[in-house]
Each structure stands twice: as C-alpha cells, then as structure tokens.
Amino acid sequence: ERLKYALTYREVKMIVMQRLIKVDGKVRSDMFYPAGFMDVVQIEKTKENFRLLYNTKGRFALHKIAKEEAGYKLCRVKKVTRGPKGIPYAITHDGRTVRYPDPDIKANDTIRLDLATGKIQDYVKFVAGNTVMISGGNNIGRVGVITHRERHPGSFEIVHIKD
C-alpha cells in the first residue's frame, strides 16, 4: 500500500499469497504480519529492499537500502541475563533471544544482528556522543546525538539528545 504496488485489499492479498514479500529474510504470507521498527522488508521480484524506520511525525516510513545492508538489522538490547546452566543471553527490542553475547554488551546497547545466522556481528555502546533515533514517546522519530544521561535509580532515566 505505501509503495503503491497494490491499491485494494484483494491486490495486497494476491501479492502476499504469491510469497513475494520477505520480512527479516523470511517469506511472510500473512497479510497482517506485524512488521516493526528496524525490520527489513524485501520484494524479490523487483529486487528492492527497505528498512522500516520512524519519520518525525511518529509514523513508519520505508527507507530504501542496498542488498548488503538488507543482510543485517540493528536491535536494541532490553536486558542481559543468565539462563539454565548459567548461559548468558540478551533479549532484544523485537523479542529475539541471542545466546552468548559479548560480555561488554549491557541493556540499552545496540547490536548488529546477522539475519541469516541470528548471530551478533557488531555492537555499539549506549554512551554520550553516539547518534540515536528515539523509538517511543512524544519525540518518536527524532535523530540526534546523546549529550548526557540522567540516572534515577528505581525510576525512569532521562537521556538528553541534541539534534
């Protein structure tokens, strides 16, 4: 619909049922599959790749990306804990569980996840001076540089960014 490939419900259904749409490297034949922030949407027939990002109004926008960039996605780490037998694992913003993350990876850091293998390729710490995109609240879609982080134990943390 947003790409103007289909105008009606029926056309969307036909495209999806032909198994032409991939989300995060997997064919999705469900019309109502909930694609979210940072997901990679691929259309094989047109050889197009898109990443779902937020625009400044807080709506999803499809950002065209290259084939090499479609092989990975950025995931924000929600928490890092230990599972059965003391195996460390990280839980990401999209519900993925990654076993044996780098010991330096903590909550709020960003990992670069390989979509084919599900392994961590790289990571970026959540510290002052890094570029961020706000993914929740009134400022959703804003991109800026972290200036400093106010810690409030037992409550919300306030992160100041500069556009």
C-alpha positions in Angstrom: 0.0 0.0 0.0 2.7 2.6 1.0 4.8 1.6 -2.1 1.7 1.9 -4.4 2.1 -1.7 -5.7 -1.4 -2.6 -4.6 -4.5 -0.3 -4.3 -7.1 -2.7 -2.9 -7.3 -5.4 -0.2 -7.6 -8.1 -2.9 -4.4 -7.0 -4.7 -2.5 -7.0 -1.4 -3.7 -10.5 -0.7 -2.7 -11.7 -4.1 0.9 -10.3 -3.8 1.4 -11.7 -0.3 -0.1 -15.2 -1.2 2.4 -15.5 -4.1 5.1 -15.5 -1.4 6.8 -12.4 -2.9 7.3 -10.5 0.4 10.1 -11.3 2.9 10.3 -9.7 6.4 13.7 -10.1 8.1 14.7 -12.7 5.5 11.7 -15.0 5.9 8.8 -15.3 3.5 5.6 -13.9 5.1 2.2 -14.9 3.6 0.2 -13.4 6.4 -1.3 -10.0 5.2 -1.4 -8.7 8.8 2.1 -9.7 9.8 3.2 -7.1 12.4 6.5 -5.7 10.9 8.1 -3.3 13.3 11.0 -0.8 13.9 14.2 -1.7 12.0 12.7 -4.7 10.2 14.0 -5.4 6.7 11.3 -5.8 4.0 12.4 -7.4 0.8 10.5 -7.7 -2.5 12.2 -10.4 -4.6 10.5 -9.7 -7.9 11.6 -6.0 -8.0 14.9 -6.6 -6.2 14.0 -3.9 -3.7 15.0 -3.8 0.0 13.5 -1.5 2.6 14.1 -0.8 6.3 11.1 0.3 8.5 12.0 3.5 10.4 10.0 6.2 12.0 9.6 9.6 10.4 9.4 12.8 12.6 5.7 12.5 12.9 6.0 9.1 14.5 4.7 7.1 11.6 6.5 4.2 9.9 8.5 5.1 6.8 10.1 2.7 4.3 13.7 3.6 3.8 15.3 2.1 0.7 18.5 0.2 1.4 21.2 -1.7 -0.6 21.3 -5.5 -0.9 24.4 -5.7 1.5 22.6 -3.7 4.2 19.5 -5.9 4.0 21.5 -8.8 5.5 21.5 -7.3 9.0 19.4 -5.3 11.3 20.0 -3.2 14.4 18.5 -4.4 17.6 18.4 -2.6 21.0 19.2 -4.9 23.9 16.4 -4.7 26.5 18.2 -6.9 29.1 21.0 -9.4 29.6 20.5 -12.3 32.0 21.6 -15.8 32.6 19.5 -18.8 31.6 19.7 -22.5 32.6 23.2 -23.8 33.5 24.4 -20.2 33.7 24.3 -19.5 29.9 24.2 -15.7 29.3 21.7 -14.4 26.8 20.4 -11.0 25.6 16.8 -10.1 24.8 16.3 -7.5 22.0 13.6 -4.9 21.4 11.9 -7.2 18.8 11.7 -10.2 21.1 14.8 -12.1 19.9 17.0 -14.1 22.3 20.7 -14.1 21.5 22.8 -16.6 23.4 26.4 -16.0 24.4 26.5 -12.2 23.7 29.8 -10.3 24.2 30.4 -9.7 28.0 30.6 -5.9 27.3 27.0 -5.8 25.9 24.6 -4.4 28.5 21.0 -3.2 28.5 20.3 -0.2 26.1 23.2 -1.1 23.8 22.6 -1.7 20.1 23.7 -4.9 18.4 24.1 -5.6 14.7 22.3 -8.9 14.1 23.0 -11.1 11.1 19.6 -12.1 9.8 20.7 -15.3 8.1 22.5 -16.8 11.2 21.0 -14.8 14.1 24.5 -14.1 15.4 25.9 -10.7 16.6 28.2 -9.1 14.1 29.0 -5.9 16.0 27.7 -3.7 18.8 27.5 0.0 19.9 27.5 1.1 23.5 24.8 3.5 24.8 27.1 6.4 25.8 27.3 10.2 25.2 28.4 11.2 21.8 26.6 8.4 19.9 23.8 9.1 17.3 20.4 7.7 18.3 16.9 7.6 17.0 14.1 7.9 19.6 11.7 5.0 19.2 9.0 5.9 21.8 7.2 8.8 23.4 6.3 12.3 22.1 9.7 12.7 20.4 9.5 9.4 18.3 11.5 9.6 15.1 13.9 12.3 16.3 17.5 11.7 15.5 20.3 13.2 17.5 23.5 12.9 19.5 23.4 11.8 23.2 24.7 14.7 25.3 24.2 13.2 28.7 22.2 10.6 30.7 20.5 11.3 34.0 20.2 8.2 36.1 17.3 7.9 38.5 17.6 4.5 40.3 14.2 2.9 40.7 12.6 5.2 38.2 13.0 6.3 34.5 16.3 7.5 33.2 16.4 10.8 31.3 18.6 10.9 28.2 19.3 14.3 26.7 19.9 14.5 23.0 20.9 17.3 20.6 19.6 17.4 17.1 
